């Protein structure tokens, strides 16, 4: 499998292909399943010694295949009981106004994910909120106060059927 990795250097985008072999894919699977595994545990699992395993992990970090390591939290146990997918349309679609919107959205703690989309709406936001009152405050005092907002449509998550963070690498 080939992964394209892009770097931007002095306003020029440089793309190169990162080759992932079976051992790399196994390492990535293990790290996606449990990022707290140490290099020895990973090495034992994939059948390599510690040094080449460490070097493979560092290479994948350097090239951007591995972006970062995180702890996944239970949203209810940290008080984020309401998840909302919010579709946003902008009034005007100029590049400066798109960037201004994206900059504003990036500063809102409630927004967990933001996607620029094609179709009826311009952006799809995943918003995590304590409750309906907190979400209403977010909509009224943050999102609606953002320049160039045209239309907002909210869809409230009733039940989470599937939540996955691991990519299947074939």
PyMOL commands that place a pseudoatom at each C-alpha (Angstrom):
pseudoatom trace, name=CA, resn=UNK, resi=1, chain=A, elem=C, hetatm=0, pos=[0.000, 0.000, 0.000]
pseudoatom trace, name=CA, resn=UNK, resi=2, chain=A, elem=C, hetatm=0, pos=[1.206, 3.497, -0.735]
pseudoatom trace, name=CA, resn=UNK, resi=3, chain=A, elem=C, hetatm=0, pos=[0.361, 6.497, 1.401]
pseudoatom trace, name=CA, resn=UNK, resi=4, chain=A, elem=C, hetatm=0, pos=[0.788, 9.979, -0.045]
pseudoatom trace, name=CA, resn=UNK, resi=5, chain=A, elem=C, hetatm=0, pos=[2.378, 12.380, 2.399]
pseudoatom trace, name=CA, resn=UNK, resi=6, chain=A, elem=C, hetatm=0, pos=[2.364, 16.096, 1.677]
pseudoatom trace, name=CA, resn=UNK, resi=7, chain=A, elem=C, hetatm=0, pos=[4.700, 18.693, 3.131]
pseudoatom trace, name=CA, resn=UNK, resi=8, chain=A, elem=C, hetatm=0, pos=[4.538, 22.413, 2.496]
pseudoatom trace, name=CA, resn=UNK, resi=9, chain=A, elem=C, hetatm=0, pos=[7.917, 24.096, 2.227]
pseudoatom trace, name=CA, resn=UNK, resi=10, chain=A, elem=C, hetatm=0, pos=[8.287, 27.772, 1.264]
pseudoatom trace, name=CA, resn=UNK, resi=11, chain=A, elem=C, hetatm=0, pos=[4.759, 27.839, -0.230]
pseudoatom trace, name=CA, resn=UNK, resi=12, chain=A, elem=C, hetatm=0, pos=[5.507, 24.774, -2.396]
pseudoatom trace, name=CA, resn=UNK, resi=13, chain=A, elem=C, hetatm=0, pos=[3.697, 21.536, -1.731]
pseudoatom trace, name=CA, resn=UNK, resi=14, chain=A, elem=C, hetatm=0, pos=[5.953, 18.504, -1.856]
pseudoatom trace, name=CA, resn=UNK, resi=15, chain=A, elem=C, hetatm=0, pos=[4.265, 15.113, -2.116]
pseudoatom trace, name=CA, resn=UNK, resi=16, chain=A, elem=C, hetatm=0, pos=[6.016, 11.806, -1.758]
pseudoatom trace, name=CA, resn=UNK, resi=17, chain=A, elem=C, hetatm=0, pos=[4.785, 8.283, -1.336]
pseudoatom trace, name=CA, resn=UNK, resi=18, chain=A, elem=C, hetatm=0, pos=[5.333, 6.424, 1.918]
pseudoatom trace, name=CA, resn=UNK, resi=19, chain=A, elem=C, hetatm=0, pos=[5.490, 2.663, 1.386]
pseudoatom trace, name=CA, resn=UNK, resi=20, chain=A, elem=C, hetatm=0, pos=[3.922, 0.660, 4.180]
pseudoatom trace, name=CA, resn=UNK, resi=21, chain=A, elem=C, hetatm=0, pos=[4.765, -3.016, 4.370]
pseudoatom trace, name=CA, resn=UNK, resi=22, chain=A, elem=C, hetatm=0, pos=[2.980, -5.685, 6.388]
pseudoatom trace, name=CA, resn=UNK, resi=23, chain=A, elem=C, hetatm=0, pos=[5.028, -4.972, 9.534]
pseudoatom trace, name=CA, resn=UNK, resi=24, chain=A, elem=C, hetatm=0, pos=[4.253, -1.236, 9.330]
pseudoatom trace, name=CA, resn=UNK, resi=25, chain=A, elem=C, hetatm=0, pos=[0.549, -2.021, 8.967]
pseudoatom trace, name=CA, resn=UNK, resi=26, chain=A, elem=C, hetatm=0, pos=[0.677, -4.373, 11.964]
pseudoatom trace, name=CA, resn=UNK, resi=27, chain=A, elem=C, hetatm=0, pos=[2.412, -1.682, 14.041]
pseudoatom trace, name=CA, resn=UNK, resi=28, chain=A, elem=C, hetatm=0, pos=[-0.214, 0.874, 13.011]
pseudoatom trace, name=CA, resn=UNK, resi=29, chain=A, elem=C, hetatm=0, pos=[-3.020, -1.534, 13.891]
pseudoatom trace, name=CA, resn=UNK, resi=30, chain=A, elem=C, hetatm=0, pos=[-1.539, -2.104, 17.355]
pseudoatom trace, name=CA, resn=UNK, resi=31, chain=A, elem=C, hetatm=0, pos=[-1.028, 1.615, 17.988]
pseudoatom trace, name=CA, resn=UNK, resi=32, chain=A, elem=C, hetatm=0, pos=[-4.568, 2.449, 16.849]
pseudoatom trace, name=CA, resn=UNK, resi=33, chain=A, elem=C, hetatm=0, pos=[-5.921, -0.227, 19.174]
pseudoatom trace, name=CA, resn=UNK, resi=34, chain=A, elem=C, hetatm=0, pos=[-3.794, 0.848, 22.167]
pseudoatom trace, name=CA, resn=UNK, resi=35, chain=A, elem=C, hetatm=0, pos=[-1.409, 3.780, 21.809]
pseudoatom trace, name=CA, resn=UNK, resi=36, chain=A, elem=C, hetatm=0, pos=[-0.069, 3.211, 25.320]
pseudoatom trace, name=CA, resn=UNK, resi=37, chain=A, elem=C, hetatm=0, pos=[1.830, 0.087, 24.196]
pseudoatom trace, name=CA, resn=UNK, resi=38, chain=A, elem=C, hetatm=0, pos=[5.565, 0.510, 24.558]
pseudoatom trace, name=CA, resn=UNK, resi=39, chain=A, elem=C, hetatm=0, pos=[8.051, -0.339, 21.836]
pseudoatom trace, name=CA, resn=UNK, resi=40, chain=A, elem=C, hetatm=0, pos=[8.984, -3.676, 23.422]
pseudoatom trace, name=CA, resn=UNK, resi=41, chain=A, elem=C, hetatm=0, pos=[5.353, -4.792, 23.572]
pseudoatom trace, name=CA, resn=UNK, resi=42, chain=A, elem=C, hetatm=0, pos=[4.850, -3.822, 19.927]
pseudoatom trace, name=CA, resn=UNK, resi=43, chain=A, elem=C, hetatm=0, pos=[8.105, -5.513, 18.889]
pseudoatom trace, name=CA, resn=UNK, resi=44, chain=A, elem=C, hetatm=0, pos=[7.074, -8.743, 20.626]
pseudoatom trace, name=CA, resn=UNK, resi=45, chain=A, elem=C, hetatm=0, pos=[3.681, -8.654, 18.922]
pseudoatom trace, name=CA, resn=UNK, resi=46, chain=A, elem=C, hetatm=0, pos=[5.005, -8.070, 15.377]
pseudoatom trace, name=CA, resn=UNK, resi=47, chain=A, elem=C, hetatm=0, pos=[8.041, -10.359, 15.700]
pseudoatom trace, name=CA, resn=UNK, resi=48, chain=A, elem=C, hetatm=0, pos=[10.839, -7.778, 15.478]
pseudoatom trace, name=CA, resn=UNK, resi=49, chain=A, elem=C, hetatm=0, pos=[13.453, -6.653, 17.937]
pseudoatom trace, name=CA, resn=UNK, resi=50, chain=A, elem=C, hetatm=0, pos=[13.007, -3.331, 19.733]
pseudoatom trace, name=CA, resn=UNK, resi=51, chain=A, elem=C, hetatm=0, pos=[15.398, -1.206, 17.632]
pseudoatom trace, name=CA, resn=UNK, resi=52, chain=A, elem=C, hetatm=0, pos=[13.884, -1.840, 14.182]
pseudoatom trace, name=CA, resn=UNK, resi=53, chain=A, elem=C, hetatm=0, pos=[10.389, -1.455, 15.653]
pseudoatom trace, name=CA, resn=UNK, resi=54, chain=A, elem=C, hetatm=0, pos=[11.375, 1.867, 17.214]
pseudoatom trace, name=CA, resn=UNK, resi=55, chain=A, elem=C, hetatm=0, pos=[12.910, 3.027, 13.909]
pseudoatom trace, name=CA, resn=UNK, resi=56, chain=A, elem=C, hetatm=0, pos=[9.751, 2.110, 11.980]
pseudoatom trace, name=CA, resn=UNK, resi=57, chain=A, elem=C, hetatm=0, pos=[7.548, 4.010, 14.427]
pseudoatom trace, name=CA, resn=UNK, resi=58, chain=A, elem=C, hetatm=0, pos=[9.830, 7.069, 14.332]
pseudoatom trace, name=CA, resn=UNK, resi=59, chain=A, elem=C, hetatm=0, pos=[9.863, 7.001, 10.501]
pseudoatom trace, name=CA, resn=UNK, resi=60, chain=A, elem=C, hetatm=0, pos=[6.060, 6.900, 10.407]
pseudoatom trace, name=CA, resn=UNK, resi=61, chain=A, elem=C, hetatm=0, pos=[5.922, 9.799, 12.890]
pseudoatom trace, name=CA, resn=UNK, resi=62, chain=A, elem=C, hetatm=0, pos=[8.461, 11.812, 10.865]
pseudoatom trace, name=CA, resn=UNK, resi=63, chain=A, elem=C, hetatm=0, pos=[6.600, 11.307, 7.584]
pseudoatom trace, name=CA, resn=UNK, resi=64, chain=A, elem=C, hetatm=0, pos=[3.233, 12.148, 9.120]
pseudoatom trace, name=CA, resn=UNK, resi=65, chain=A, elem=C, hetatm=0, pos=[1.612, 8.718, 8.848]
pseudoatom trace, name=CA, resn=UNK, resi=66, chain=A, elem=C, hetatm=0, pos=[1.344, 8.858, 12.659]
pseudoatom trace, name=CA, resn=UNK, resi=67, chain=A, elem=C, hetatm=0, pos=[0.156, 12.349, 13.540]
pseudoatom trace, name=CA, resn=UNK, resi=68, chain=A, elem=C, hetatm=0, pos=[-0.151, 12.107, 17.330]
pseudoatom trace, name=CA, resn=UNK, resi=69, chain=A, elem=C, hetatm=0, pos=[-1.138, 9.912, 20.257]
pseudoatom trace, name=CA, resn=UNK, resi=70, chain=A, elem=C, hetatm=0, pos=[-4.317, 10.566, 22.235]
pseudoatom trace, name=CA, resn=UNK, resi=71, chain=A, elem=C, hetatm=0, pos=[-6.507, 9.178, 25.001]
pseudoatom trace, name=CA, resn=UNK, resi=72, chain=A, elem=C, hetatm=0, pos=[-10.103, 8.581, 23.925]
pseudoatom trace, name=CA, resn=UNK, resi=73, chain=A, elem=C, hetatm=0, pos=[-12.562, 9.712, 26.566]
pseudoatom trace, name=CA, resn=UNK, resi=74, chain=A, elem=C, hetatm=0, pos=[-16.065, 8.552, 27.418]
pseudoatom trace, name=CA, resn=UNK, resi=75, chain=A, elem=C, hetatm=0, pos=[-18.116, 11.628, 26.494]
pseudoatom trace, name=CA, resn=UNK, resi=76, chain=A, elem=C, hetatm=0, pos=[-20.840, 11.009, 29.075]
pseudoatom trace, name=CA, resn=UNK, resi=77, chain=A, elem=C, hetatm=0, pos=[-18.316, 10.616, 31.916]
pseudoatom trace, name=CA, resn=UNK, resi=78, chain=A, elem=C, hetatm=0, pos=[-16.818, 14.016, 31.084]
pseudoatom trace, name=CA, resn=UNK, resi=79, chain=A, elem=C, hetatm=0, pos=[-20.225, 15.684, 30.821]
pseudoatom trace, name=CA, resn=UNK, resi=80, chain=A, elem=C, hetatm=0, pos=[-20.628, 15.883, 27.031]
pseudoatom trace, name=CA, resn=UNK, resi=81, chain=A, elem=C, hetatm=0, pos=[-24.071, 14.297, 26.918]
pseudoatom trace, name=CA, resn=UNK, resi=82, chain=A, elem=C, hetatm=0, pos=[-25.327, 15.942, 23.733]
pseudoatom trace, name=CA, resn=UNK, resi=83, chain=A, elem=C, hetatm=0, pos=[-23.745, 15.407, 20.307]
pseudoatom trace, name=CA, resn=UNK, resi=84, chain=A, elem=C, hetatm=0, pos=[-25.070, 17.446, 17.422]
pseudoatom trace, name=CA, resn=UNK, resi=85, chain=A, elem=C, hetatm=0, pos=[-24.210, 17.415, 13.736]
pseudoatom trace, name=CA, resn=UNK, resi=86, chain=A, elem=C, hetatm=0, pos=[-24.668, 20.939, 12.525]
pseudoatom trace, name=CA, resn=UNK, resi=87, chain=A, elem=C, hetatm=0, pos=[-24.903, 21.833, 8.819]
pseudoatom trace, name=CA, resn=UNK, resi=88, chain=A, elem=C, hetatm=0, pos=[-23.889, 25.393, 8.015]
pseudoatom trace, name=CA, resn=UNK, resi=89, chain=A, elem=C, hetatm=0, pos=[-24.426, 27.404, 4.841]
pseudoatom trace, name=CA, resn=UNK, resi=90, chain=A, elem=C, hetatm=0, pos=[-22.571, 30.650, 4.310]
pseudoatom trace, name=CA, resn=UNK, resi=91, chain=A, elem=C, hetatm=0, pos=[-24.063, 33.719, 2.657]
pseudoatom trace, name=CA, resn=UNK, resi=92, chain=A, elem=C, hetatm=0, pos=[-21.025, 34.522, 0.499]
pseudoatom trace, name=CA, resn=UNK, resi=93, chain=A, elem=C, hetatm=0, pos=[-18.427, 32.058, -0.824]
pseudoatom trace, name=CA, resn=UNK, resi=94, chain=A, elem=C, hetatm=0, pos=[-15.265, 34.073, -1.247]
pseudoatom trace, name=CA, resn=UNK, resi=95, chain=A, elem=C, hetatm=0, pos=[-11.941, 32.572, -0.212]
pseudoatom trace, name=CA, resn=UNK, resi=96, chain=A, elem=C, hetatm=0, pos=[-11.262, 35.221, 2.481]
pseudoatom trace, name=CA, resn=UNK, resi=97, chain=A, elem=C, hetatm=0, pos=[-14.708, 34.668, 4.045]
pseudoatom trace, name=CA, resn=UNK, resi=98, chain=A, elem=C, hetatm=0, pos=[-14.302, 30.869, 3.953]
pseudoatom trace, name=CA, resn=UNK, resi=99, chain=A, elem=C, hetatm=0, pos=[-10.941, 31.183, 5.746]
pseudoatom trace, name=CA, resn=UNK, resi=100, chain=A, elem=C, hetatm=0, pos=[-12.427, 33.642, 8.242]
pseudoatom trace, name=CA, resn=UNK, resi=101, chain=A, elem=C, hetatm=0, pos=[-15.234, 31.184, 9.044]
pseudoatom trace, name=CA, resn=UNK, resi=102, chain=A, elem=C, hetatm=0, pos=[-12.772, 28.279, 9.416]
pseudoatom trace, name=CA, resn=UNK, resi=103, chain=A, elem=C, hetatm=0, pos=[-10.566, 30.350, 11.735]
pseudoatom trace, name=CA, resn=UNK, resi=104, chain=A, elem=C, hetatm=0, pos=[-13.547, 31.308, 13.896]
pseudoatom trace, name=CA, resn=UNK, resi=105, chain=A, elem=C, hetatm=0, pos=[-14.863, 27.728, 14.084]
pseudoatom trace, name=CA, resn=UNK, resi=106, chain=A, elem=C, hetatm=0, pos=[-11.422, 26.401, 15.040]
pseudoatom trace, name=CA, resn=UNK, resi=107, chain=A, elem=C, hetatm=0, pos=[-11.550, 28.502, 18.212]
pseudoatom trace, name=CA, resn=UNK, resi=108, chain=A, elem=C, hetatm=0, pos=[-14.838, 27.059, 19.498]
pseudoatom trace, name=CA, resn=UNK, resi=109, chain=A, elem=C, hetatm=0, pos=[-14.215, 24.320, 22.086]
pseudoatom trace, name=CA, resn=UNK, resi=110, chain=A, elem=C, hetatm=0, pos=[-17.621, 22.773, 21.394]
pseudoatom trace, name=CA, resn=UNK, resi=111, chain=A, elem=C, hetatm=0, pos=[-16.707, 22.006, 17.772]
pseudoatom trace, name=CA, resn=UNK, resi=112, chain=A, elem=C, hetatm=0, pos=[-15.002, 18.615, 17.709]
pseudoatom trace, name=CA, resn=UNK, resi=113, chain=A, elem=C, hetatm=0, pos=[-14.823, 18.261, 13.924]
pseudoatom trace, name=CA, resn=UNK, resi=114, chain=A, elem=C, hetatm=0, pos=[-15.395, 20.587, 10.984]
pseudoatom trace, name=CA, resn=UNK, resi=115, chain=A, elem=C, hetatm=0, pos=[-15.618, 19.533, 7.342]
pseudoatom trace, name=CA, resn=UNK, resi=116, chain=A, elem=C, hetatm=0, pos=[-15.909, 21.738, 4.275]
pseudoatom trace, name=CA, resn=UNK, resi=117, chain=A, elem=C, hetatm=0, pos=[-18.455, 19.850, 2.178]
pseudoatom trace, name=CA, resn=UNK, resi=118, chain=A, elem=C, hetatm=0, pos=[-20.005, 19.880, -1.269]
pseudoatom trace, name=CA, resn=UNK, resi=119, chain=A, elem=C, hetatm=0, pos=[-23.761, 19.787, -1.632]
pseudoatom trace, name=CA, resn=UNK, resi=120, chain=A, elem=C, hetatm=0, pos=[-26.606, 21.671, 0.014]
pseudoatom trace, name=CA, resn=UNK, resi=121, chain=A, elem=C, hetatm=0, pos=[-24.496, 22.926, 2.928]
pseudoatom trace, name=CA, resn=UNK, resi=122, chain=A, elem=C, hetatm=0, pos=[-20.983, 24.351, 3.031]
pseudoatom trace, name=CA, resn=UNK, resi=123, chain=A, elem=C, hetatm=0, pos=[-19.769, 22.893, 6.333]
pseudoatom trace, name=CA, resn=UNK, resi=124, chain=A, elem=C, hetatm=0, pos=[-20.583, 19.995, 8.613]
pseudoatom trace, name=CA, resn=UNK, resi=125, chain=A, elem=C, hetatm=0, pos=[-19.729, 20.478, 12.288]
pseudoatom trace, name=CA, resn=UNK, resi=126, chain=A, elem=C, hetatm=0, pos=[-19.695, 17.853, 15.011]
pseudoatom trace, name=CA, resn=UNK, resi=127, chain=A, elem=C, hetatm=0, pos=[-20.535, 19.656, 18.232]
pseudoatom trace, name=CA, resn=UNK, resi=128, chain=A, elem=C, hetatm=0, pos=[-20.205, 18.160, 21.734]
pseudoatom trace, name=CA, resn=UNK, resi=129, chain=A, elem=C, hetatm=0, pos=[-22.239, 19.910, 24.382]
pseudoatom trace, name=CA, resn=UNK, resi=130, chain=A, elem=C, hetatm=0, pos=[-23.201, 19.420, 28.021]
pseudoatom trace, name=CA, resn=UNK, resi=131, chain=A, elem=C, hetatm=0, pos=[-26.926, 19.691, 27.329]
pseudoatom trace, name=CA, resn=UNK, resi=132, chain=A, elem=C, hetatm=0, pos=[-29.521, 21.492, 25.209]
pseudoatom trace, name=CA, resn=UNK, resi=133, chain=A, elem=C, hetatm=0, pos=[-29.090, 24.782, 27.114]
pseudoatom trace, name=CA, resn=UNK, resi=134, chain=A, elem=C, hetatm=0, pos=[-25.344, 24.737, 26.454]
pseudoatom trace, name=CA, resn=UNK, resi=135, chain=A, elem=C, hetatm=0, pos=[-25.945, 23.959, 22.770]
pseudoatom trace, name=CA, resn=UNK, resi=136, chain=A, elem=C, hetatm=0, pos=[-28.480, 26.804, 22.495]
pseudoatom trace, name=CA, resn=UNK, resi=137, chain=A, elem=C, hetatm=0, pos=[-25.916, 29.157, 24.046]
pseudoatom trace, name=CA, resn=UNK, resi=138, chain=A, elem=C, hetatm=0, pos=[-23.311, 27.936, 21.534]
pseudoatom trace, name=CA, resn=UNK, resi=139, chain=A, elem=C, hetatm=0, pos=[-25.669, 28.534, 18.592]
pseudoatom trace, name=CA, resn=UNK, resi=140, chain=A, elem=C, hetatm=0, pos=[-26.864, 31.924, 19.821]
pseudoatom trace, name=CA, resn=UNK, resi=141, chain=A, elem=C, hetatm=0, pos=[-23.679, 33.479, 21.178]
pseudoatom trace, name=CA, resn=UNK, resi=142, chain=A, elem=C, hetatm=0, pos=[-20.942, 31.850, 19.130]
pseudoatom trace, name=CA, resn=UNK, resi=143, chain=A, elem=C, hetatm=0, pos=[-22.086, 30.354, 15.843]
pseudoatom trace, name=CA, resn=UNK, resi=144, chain=A, elem=C, hetatm=0, pos=[-24.763, 32.947, 14.990]
pseudoatom trace, name=CA, resn=UNK, resi=145, chain=A, elem=C, hetatm=0, pos=[-22.326, 35.711, 15.954]
pseudoatom trace, name=CA, resn=UNK, resi=146, chain=A, elem=C, hetatm=0, pos=[-19.843, 34.440, 13.347]
pseudoatom trace, name=CA, resn=UNK, resi=147, chain=A, elem=C, hetatm=0, pos=[-19.675, 36.586, 10.227]
pseudoatom trace, name=CA, resn=UNK, resi=148, chain=A, elem=C, hetatm=0, pos=[-21.316, 35.357, 7.008]
pseudoatom trace, name=CA, resn=UNK, resi=149, chain=A, elem=C, hetatm=0, pos=[-23.583, 32.647, 8.475]
pseudoatom trace, name=CA, resn=UNK, resi=150, chain=A, elem=C, hetatm=0, pos=[-26.526, 32.039, 6.161]
pseudoatom trace, name=CA, resn=UNK, resi=151, chain=A, elem=C, hetatm=0, pos=[-28.365, 28.963, 7.432]
pseudoatom trace, name=CA, resn=UNK, resi=152, chain=A, elem=C, hetatm=0, pos=[-27.843, 26.403, 10.209]
pseudoatom trace, name=CA, resn=UNK, resi=153, chain=A, elem=C, hetatm=0, pos=[-29.535, 23.014, 10.492]
pseudoatom trace, name=CA, resn=UNK, resi=154, chain=A, elem=C, hetatm=0, pos=[-28.969, 20.833, 13.546]
pseudoatom trace, name=CA, resn=UNK, resi=155, chain=A, elem=C, hetatm=0, pos=[-29.328, 17.048, 13.793]
pseudoatom trace, name=CA, resn=UNK, resi=156, chain=A, elem=C, hetatm=0, pos=[-29.268, 15.647, 17.324]
pseudoatom trace, name=CA, resn=UNK, resi=157, chain=A, elem=C, hetatm=0, pos=[-27.695, 12.259, 18.012]
pseudoatom trace, name=CA, resn=UNK, resi=158, chain=A, elem=C, hetatm=0, pos=[-30.228, 10.006, 19.715]
pseudoatom trace, name=CA, resn=UNK, resi=159, chain=A, elem=C, hetatm=0, pos=[-28.136, 6.819, 19.916]
pseudoatom trace, name=CA, resn=UNK, resi=160, chain=A, elem=C, hetatm=0, pos=[-24.566, 6.176, 18.886]
pseudoatom trace, name=CA, resn=UNK, resi=161, chain=A, elem=C, hetatm=0, pos=[-24.721, 2.990, 16.837]
pseudoatom trace, name=CA, resn=UNK, resi=162, chain=A, elem=C, hetatm=0, pos=[-21.072, 2.865, 15.793]
pseudoatom trace, name=CA, resn=UNK, resi=163, chain=A, elem=C, hetatm=0, pos=[-18.085, 4.937, 16.850]
pseudoatom trace, name=CA, resn=UNK, resi=164, chain=A, elem=C, hetatm=0, pos=[-14.709, 4.025, 15.470]
pseudoatom trace, name=CA, resn=UNK, resi=165, chain=A, elem=C, hetatm=0, pos=[-11.319, 5.720, 15.448]
pseudoatom trace, name=CA, resn=UNK, resi=166, chain=A, elem=C, hetatm=0, pos=[-9.252, 2.980, 13.833]
pseudoatom trace, name=CA, resn=UNK, resi=167, chain=A, elem=C, hetatm=0, pos=[-8.618, 3.001, 10.085]
pseudoatom trace, name=CA, resn=UNK, resi=168, chain=A, elem=C, hetatm=0, pos=[-8.530, -0.396, 8.389]
pseudoatom trace, name=CA, resn=UNK, resi=169, chain=A, elem=C, hetatm=0, pos=[-5.298, -0.469, 6.403]
pseudoatom trace, name=CA, resn=UNK, resi=170, chain=A, elem=C, hetatm=0, pos=[-5.433, -3.148, 3.751]
for i in range(1, 170): cmd.bond("trace and resi %d" % i, "trace and resi %d" % (i + 1))
show_as sticks, trace
zoom trace
